[in-house]
Amino acid sequence: MSNFQAGYVHGVHVAAVTASALRDAGKTPDEIAAMLTELAARLEADQDSAPEKP
């Protein structure tokens, strides 16, 4: 498995665990989707603002 594939699998696992915890906390599916969408946008913004690695 490549590093990219391993990272993707890990990301999917983290999203599933996060969604499960939010569901257990009483959040609705729409609230969970909105929260995960916001998290993805923040992570993308962080990645875009990170300095380039040589």
Distance bins in CASP14 RR format, pairs under 12 A and 6 or more apart:
PFRMAT RR
TARGET T0000
AUTHOR 0000-0000-0000
RMODE 2
METHOD distances of the structure
MODEL  1
1 7 0 0 0 0 1 0 0 0 0 0 0
1 8 0 0 0 0 1 0 0 0 0 0 0
1 9 1 0 0 1 0 0 0 0 0 0 0
1 10 0 0 0 0 0 1 0 0 0 0 0
2 8 0 0 0 0 1 0 0 0 0 0 0
2 9 0 0 0 0 0 1 0 0 0 0 0
3 9 0 0 0 0 0 1 0 0 0 0 0
3 10 0 0 0 0 0 1 0 0 0 0 0
4 10 0 0 0 0 0 1 0 0 0 0 0
4 11 0 0 0 0 0 1 0 0 0 0 0
5 11 0 0 0 0 0 1 0 0 0 0 0
5 12 0 0 0 0 0 1 0 0 0 0 0
6 12 0 0 0 0 0 1 0 0 0 0 0
6 13 0 0 0 0 0 1 0 0 0 0 0
7 13 0 0 0 0 1 0 0 0 0 0 0
7 14 0 0 0 0 1 0 0 0 0 0 0
7 15 0 0 0 0 0 1 0 0 0 0 0
8 14 0 0 0 0 0 1 0 0 0 0 0
8 15 0 0 0 0 0 1 0 0 0 0 0
9 15 0 0 0 0 0 1 0 0 0 0 0
9 16 0 0 0 0 0 1 0 0 0 0 0
10 16 0 0 0 0 0 1 0 0 0 0 0
10 17 0 0 0 0 0 1 0 0 0 0 0
11 17 0 0 0 0 1 0 0 0 0 0 0
11 18 0 0 0 0 1 0 0 0 0 0 0
11 19 0 0 0 0 0 1 0 0 0 0 0
11 36 0 0 0 0 0 1 0 0 0 0 0
11 39 0 0 0 0 0 1 0 0 0 0 0
11 40 0 0 0 0 0 1 0 0 0 0 0
11 43 0 0 0 0 1 0 0 0 0 0 0
12 18 0 0 0 0 0 1 0 0 0 0 0
12 19 0 0 0 0 0 1 0 0 0 0 0
12 36 0 0 0 0 0 1 0 0 0 0 0
13 19 0 0 0 0 0 1 0 0 0 0 0
13 20 0 0 0 0 0 1 0 0 0 0 0
14 20 0 0 0 0 0 1 0 0 0 0 0
14 21 0 0 0 0 0 1 0 0 0 0 0
14 36 0 0 0 0 0 1 0 0 0 0 0
14 39 0 0 0 0 1 0 0 0 0 0 0
14 40 0 0 0 0 0 1 0 0 0 0 0
14 43 0 0 0 0 0 1 0 0 0 0 0
15 21 0 0 0 0 0 1 0 0 0 0 0
15 22 0 0 0 0 0 1 0 0 0 0 0
15 32 0 0 0 0 1 0 0 0 0 0 0
15 33 0 0 0 0 0 1 0 0 0 0 0
15 35 0 0 0 0 0 1 0 0 0 0 0
15 36 1 0 0 1 0 0 0 0 0 0 0
15 37 0 0 0 0 0 1 0 0 0 0 0
15 39 0 0 0 0 1 0 0 0 0 0 0
15 40 0 0 0 0 1 0 0 0 0 0 0
15 43 0 0 0 0 0 1 0 0 0 0 0
16 22 0 0 0 0 0 1 0 0 0 0 0
16 23 0 0 0 0 0 1 0 0 0 0 0
16 32 0 0 0 0 0 1 0 0 0 0 0
16 36 0 0 0 0 0 1 0 0 0 0 0
17 23 0 0 0 0 0 1 0 0 0 0 0
17 24 0 0 0 0 0 1 0 0 0 0 0
17 36 0 0 0 0 0 1 0 0 0 0 0
18 24 0 0 0 0 0 1 0 0 0 0 0
18 25 0 0 0 0 0 1 0 0 0 0 0
18 27 0 0 0 0 0 1 0 0 0 0 0
18 32 0 0 0 0 1 0 0 0 0 0 0
18 33 0 0 0 0 0 1 0 0 0 0 0
18 35 0 0 0 0 1 0 0 0 0 0 0
18 36 1 0 0 1 0 0 0 0 0 0 0
18 38 0 0 0 0 0 1 0 0 0 0 0
18 39 1 0 0 1 0 0 0 0 0 0 0
18 40 0 0 0 0 0 1 0 0 0 0 0
19 25 0 0 0 0 0 1 0 0 0 0 0
19 26 0 0 0 0 0 1 0 0 0 0 0
19 27 0 0 0 0 1 0 0 0 0 0 0
19 28 0 0 0 0 0 1 0 0 0 0 0
19 29 0 0 0 0 1 0 0 0 0 0 0
19 31 0 0 0 0 0 1 0 0 0 0 0
19 32 1 0 1 0 0 0 0 0 0 0 0
19 33 0 0 0 0 1 0 0 0 0 0 0
19 34 0 0 0 0 0 1 0 0 0 0 0
19 35 0 0 0 0 1 0 0 0 0 0 0
19 36 1 0 0 1 0 0 0 0 0 0 0
19 37 0 0 0 0 0 1 0 0 0 0 0
19 39 0 0 0 0 0 1 0 0 0 0 0
20 26 0 0 0 0 0 1 0 0 0 0 0
20 27 0 0 0 0 0 1 0 0 0 0 0
20 32 0 0 0 0 1 0 0 0 0 0 0
20 36 0 0 0 0 0 1 0 0 0 0 0
21 27 0 0 0 0 1 0 0 0 0 0 0
21 32 0 0 0 0 1 0 0 0 0 0 0
21 35 0 0 0 0 0 1 0 0 0 0 0
21 36 0 0 0 0 0 1 0 0 0 0 0
22 28 0 0 0 0 1 0 0 0 0 0 0
22 29 0 0 0 0 1 0 0 0 0 0 0
22 30 0 0 0 0 0 1 0 0 0 0 0
22 31 1 0 0 1 0 0 0 0 0 0 0
22 32 1 0 1 0 0 0 0 0 0 0 0
22 33 0 0 0 0 1 0 0 0 0 0 0
22 34 0 0 0 0 0 1 0 0 0 0 0
22 35 1 0 0 1 0 0 0 0 0 0 0
22 36 0 0 0 0 1 0 0 0 0 0 0
22 39 0 0 0 0 0 1 0 0 0 0 0
23 29 1 0 0 1 0 0 0 0 0 0 0
23 30 0 0 0 0 0 1 0 0 0 0 0
23 31 0 0 0 0 1 0 0 0 0 0 0
23 32 1 0 0 1 0 0 0 0 0 0 0
23 33 0 0 0 0 0 1 0 0 0 0 0
23 35 0 0 0 0 0 1 0 0 0 0 0
23 36 0 0 0 0 0 1 0 0 0 0 0
24 32 0 0 0 0 0 1 0 0 0 0 0
25 31 0 0 0 0 1 0 0 0 0 0 0
25 32 0 0 0 0 1 0 0 0 0 0 0
25 35 0 0 0 0 0 1 0 0 0 0 0
26 32 0 0 0 0 1 0 0 0 0 0 0
27 33 0 0 0 0 1 0 0 0 0 0 0
27 34 0 0 0 0 1 0 0 0 0 0 0
27 35 1 0 0 1 0 0 0 0 0 0 0
27 36 0 0 0 0 0 1 0 0 0 0 0
28 34 0 0 0 0 1 0 0 0 0 0 0
28 35 0 0 0 0 0 1 0 0 0 0 0
29 35 0 0 0 0 0 1 0 0 0 0 0
29 36 0 0 0 0 0 1 0 0 0 0 0
30 36 0 0 0 0 0 1 0 0 0 0 0
30 37 0 0 0 0 0 1 0 0 0 0 0
31 37 0 0 0 0 0 1 0 0 0 0 0
31 38 0 0 0 0 0 1 0 0 0 0 0
32 38 0 0 0 0 0 1 0 0 0 0 0
32 39 0 0 0 0 0 1 0 0 0 0 0
33 39 0 0 0 0 0 1 0 0 0 0 0
33 40 0 0 0 0 0 1 0 0 0 0 0
34 40 0 0 0 0 0 1 0 0 0 0 0
34 41 0 0 0 0 0 1 0 0 0 0 0
35 41 0 0 0 0 0 1 0 0 0 0 0
35 42 0 0 0 0 0 1 0 0 0 0 0
36 42 0 0 0 0 0 1 0 0 0 0 0
36 43 0 0 0 0 0 1 0 0 0 0 0
37 43 0 0 0 0 0 1 0 0 0 0 0
37 44 0 0 0 0 0 1 0 0 0 0 0
38 44 0 0 0 0 0 1 0 0 0 0 0
38 45 0 0 0 0 0 1 0 0 0 0 0
39 45 0 0 0 0 0 1 0 0 0 0 0
39 46 0 0 0 0 0 1 0 0 0 0 0
40 46 0 0 0 0 0 1 0 0 0 0 0
40 47 0 0 0 0 0 1 0 0 0 0 0
41 47 0 0 0 0 0 1 0 0 0 0 0
41 48 0 0 0 0 0 1 0 0 0 0 0
42 48 0 0 0 0 0 1 0 0 0 0 0
42 49 0 0 0 0 0 1 0 0 0 0 0
43 49 0 0 0 0 0 1 0 0 0 0 0
43 50 0 0 0 0 0 1 0 0 0 0 0
44 50 0 0 0 0 0 1 0 0 0 0 0
47 53 0 0 0 0 0 1 0 0 0 0 0
END
